[in-house]
Amino acid sequence: MSPKQRSTARNVAQSACIFLVVCLLTAGLALLIARFFILATAAARLKTYASEILEQDEKLAANINATLAAANASTFPECSDPDVSYLRKLLFRSPYLKDVGREHDGQFFCSAIAGVEQPTIKIGKPDIQTYNGRMIYFNVPLSSAEGAHGEIVEFGRSNVVLSPDVFAEFDRPPLYFSGGVVNFQQHTFLRTYSNAPRPAKLDLILSRHELIRDGVLYYGACSTIRPDCVLTSIALTDIWTPNRPFFLIAAAIGTIIGVLFSGTILFMRTRDHSLPNQLRRAVRQKRLSVVYQPIVEVLTGSVVAAEALVRWNDDDDKPVRPDIFIAIAEEQGFIGDITTLVLDRVTDELADILRSAPGFRVSVNMSAQDLTDDTFIPRLQTMLQTKHVPAAGIGLELTERSTAERDIVIESIRQLRAYGHTVYIDDFGTGYSSLAYLSELDVDVLKVDRAFTQTIGTNSVTANIVPQILAMGKALQLKIVVEGIELQEQATYLSGIDAIIQGQGWLFGKPASAQALRERLIQR
Ligand SMILES: Nc1nc2c(ncn2[C@@H]2O[C@H](COP(=O)(O)O[C@H]3[C@@H](O)[C@H](n4cnc5c(=O)[nH]c(N)nc54)O[C@@H]3COP(=O)(O)O)[C@@H](O)[C@H]2O)c(=O)[nH]1
């Protein structure tokens, strides 16, 4: 598998992973949100249910207390005819009671329904005694109806039999309830109605209101006026089963969001992997390097200068051609950052040589944007002063293309030269400059583009342009650097010309590291 195929396969695998993970996460999140809302809805139902039951409980308690108080207040002889008819009147007004009677010391004497009992009935011990002296008997056989049992509340010399139907209307499966008087010290129900599940940690539920225990959702609520509490509950399976369609819808919505979201991530990632973004990141992280190509005296072959050329490998560690990424940086408006990076690197890597070898200089390429940035020249001077590098050691190369904004360029060149820099016109002959413009620019060195160098010794129609450019340079008293010298024949031709010509090209050395340039300079 080629590196490109490997990188594509890696990208596809990463994208698939991102897609899957994001879809699973959003679907999971949607299910969690659905679960939360469904549980909240169920808890709200339990709360309403509990408050309805509590209301009924409070009404029942009020009815019991009022009836017992009225019965105890009777002035009729106990179980006399007027007393029994009085009890009947009380019963008639009591919606939640089955009977009202006379009972004390564990003996039942008479009631509104049963009349007078002869002999009296023994009731036995109460099941519980409440804080306010009420005796409560559960499941007592009733003399008023054959085989019937009921709950009796006794206070003073009277008792009441509760109607078993008081809470009948609240029987609403799958919602269940239990409730009654609570002993807060022991955290238990003293009396309960209904057969709903009752968990051990009653106090916990009552203090937290809602709780899930052993697959059941509980809601606990207590009366504000009585020591009565109600616990409502529903099994979780009874919550989930009817809500299955909602879970399916939530999972589908979550997956759709996941698809859209991961699509956006993948799109951003692709955009992020675009060459301009990779380059921008590399510049920000200073991951570009600089190589140096020697510039020699053609006649002697001795190295007199070097051109700094920037290099960059993309995120897959593949080298990208400078003419490609320089054009991108120019187009995207951050070429200035690259120029600064190169200048910074040159003055770091070769500072000692630039300080100690007078006459040796390193030239750096500039773009039109550098020239129109009025902070560029002051920043460059600050950098050089900080690193104690003489301005004469740094040459600046402008292409003819970058000389379009005439006035600004002329002024920038003037300033650069005033600081002591050597200014080059690069790729000369490929642009549109006239002799007049060239003299106006007032540069130091003219670099002949390698396209013309290649015509030396050929029969090409442009072959006779080289002598003309050299003559033009001579007329303007400019130094000449001929680029792209690859053949000895080209060097021989140039060394025969009556002018001091410098040359740059593979014949004299390919661009190489600062260390390689250093070694080359030691040899000279
Ligand atoms: N603004 C900036 N532009 C820069 C910078 N670094 C480079 N560049 C510009 O990118 C273009 C391509 O540069 P590169 O691929 O580095 O090519 C340079 C030399 O390697 C190449 N060269 C030198 N000798 C020969 C040779 O004998 N034969 C041959 N085929 N090629 C050779 O020429 C390029 C140098 O060109 P120039 O700058 O015009 O002197 C190029 O336009 C660079 O300017 C940068 O830091 N900033």
The ligand as a MOL file (V3000), in Angstrom:
LIG
                    3D

  0  0  0     0  0            999 V3000
M  V30 BEGIN CTAB
M  V30 COUNTS 47 52 0 0 0
M  V30 BEGIN ATOM
M  V30 1 N 8.0040 35.0230 -0.6800 0
M  V30 2 C 8.8090 33.9550 -0.6100 0
M  V30 3 N 8.9880 33.1940 -1.7080 0
M  V30 4 C 9.8010 32.1160 -1.5890 0
M  V30 5 C 10.4510 31.7950 -0.3880 0
M  V30 6 N 11.1680 30.6440 -0.6110 0
M  V30 7 C 10.9690 30.3060 -1.8930 0
M  V30 8 N 10.1480 31.1750 -2.4740 0
M  V30 9 C 9.7020 31.2170 -3.8440 0
M  V30 10 O 9.1370 30.0200 -4.2230 0
M  V30 11 C 9.4650 29.7760 -5.5910 0
M  V30 12 C 10.0870 28.3940 -5.7200 0
M  V30 13 O 11.1890 28.3210 -4.8910 0
M  V30 14 P 12.0570 27.0160 -4.7680 0
M  V30 15 O 11.2660 25.8270 -5.1250 0
M  V30 16 O 12.7330 27.0960 -3.4730 0
M  V30 17 O 13.0460 27.1760 -5.9370 0
M  V30 18 C 14.1850 27.9850 -5.7910 0
M  V30 19 C 15.4110 27.2150 -6.1100 0
M  V30 20 O 15.4210 25.9480 -5.5180 0
M  V30 21 C 15.3170 27.1370 -7.5960 0
M  V30 22 N 16.6270 26.9030 -8.2080 0
M  V30 23 C 17.8270 27.3930 -7.8450 0
M  V30 24 N 18.7840 26.9570 -8.7000 0
M  V30 25 C 18.1670 26.2090 -9.6450 0
M  V30 26 C 18.6040 25.4830 -10.7890 0
M  V30 27 O 19.7850 25.4950 -11.1220 0
M  V30 28 N 17.7040 24.8500 -11.5270 0
M  V30 29 C 16.3710 24.8550 -11.1540 0
M  V30 30 N 15.5130 24.1670 -11.9260 0
M  V30 31 N 15.9110 25.5180 -10.0940 0
M  V30 32 C 16.8090 26.1770 -9.3310 0
M  V30 33 O 14.8860 28.4290 -7.9740 0
M  V30 34 C 14.0910 28.9900 -6.9060 0
M  V30 35 C 14.7370 30.2610 -6.4600 0
M  V30 36 O 14.0690 31.2310 -7.1470 0
M  V30 37 P 14.1680 32.7670 -6.8020 0
M  V30 38 O 13.5300 33.0040 -5.4790 0
M  V30 39 O 13.3910 33.3740 -7.8880 0
M  V30 40 O 15.5990 33.1160 -6.7770 0
M  V30 41 C 10.4220 30.8450 -6.0320 0
M  V30 42 O 9.7120 31.7960 -6.7600 0
M  V30 43 C 10.9000 31.4030 -4.7540 0
M  V30 44 O 11.1870 32.7800 -4.8630 0
M  V30 45 C 10.2530 32.6290 0.7310 0
M  V30 46 O 10.7950 32.4170 1.8050 0
M  V30 47 N 9.4260 33.6990 0.5660 0
M  V30 END ATOM
M  V30 BEGIN BOND
M  V30 1 1 1 2
M  V30 2 2 2 3
M  V30 3 1 2 47
M  V30 4 1 3 4
M  V30 5 2 4 5
M  V30 6 1 4 8
M  V30 7 1 5 6
M  V30 8 1 5 45
M  V30 9 2 6 7
M  V30 10 1 7 8
M  V30 11 1 8 9
M  V30 12 1 9 10
M  V30 13 1 9 43
M  V30 14 1 10 11
M  V30 15 1 11 12
M  V30 16 1 11 41
M  V30 17 1 12 13
M  V30 18 1 13 14
M  V30 19 2 14 15
M  V30 20 1 14 16
M  V30 21 1 14 17
M  V30 22 1 17 18
M  V30 23 1 18 19
M  V30 24 1 18 34
M  V30 25 1 19 20
M  V30 26 1 19 21
M  V30 27 1 21 22
M  V30 28 1 21 33
M  V30 29 1 22 23
M  V30 30 1 22 32
M  V30 31 2 23 24
M  V30 32 1 24 25
M  V30 33 1 25 26
M  V30 34 2 25 32
M  V30 35 2 26 27
M  V30 36 1 26 28
M  V30 37 1 28 29
M  V30 38 1 29 30
M  V30 39 2 29 31
M  V30 40 1 31 32
M  V30 41 1 33 34
M  V30 42 1 34 35
M  V30 43 1 35 36
M  V30 44 1 36 37
M  V30 45 2 37 38
M  V30 46 1 37 39
M  V30 47 1 37 40
M  V30 48 1 41 42
M  V30 49 1 41 43
M  V30 50 1 43 44
M  V30 51 2 45 46
M  V30 52 1 45 47
M  V30 END BOND
M  V30 END CTAB
M  END
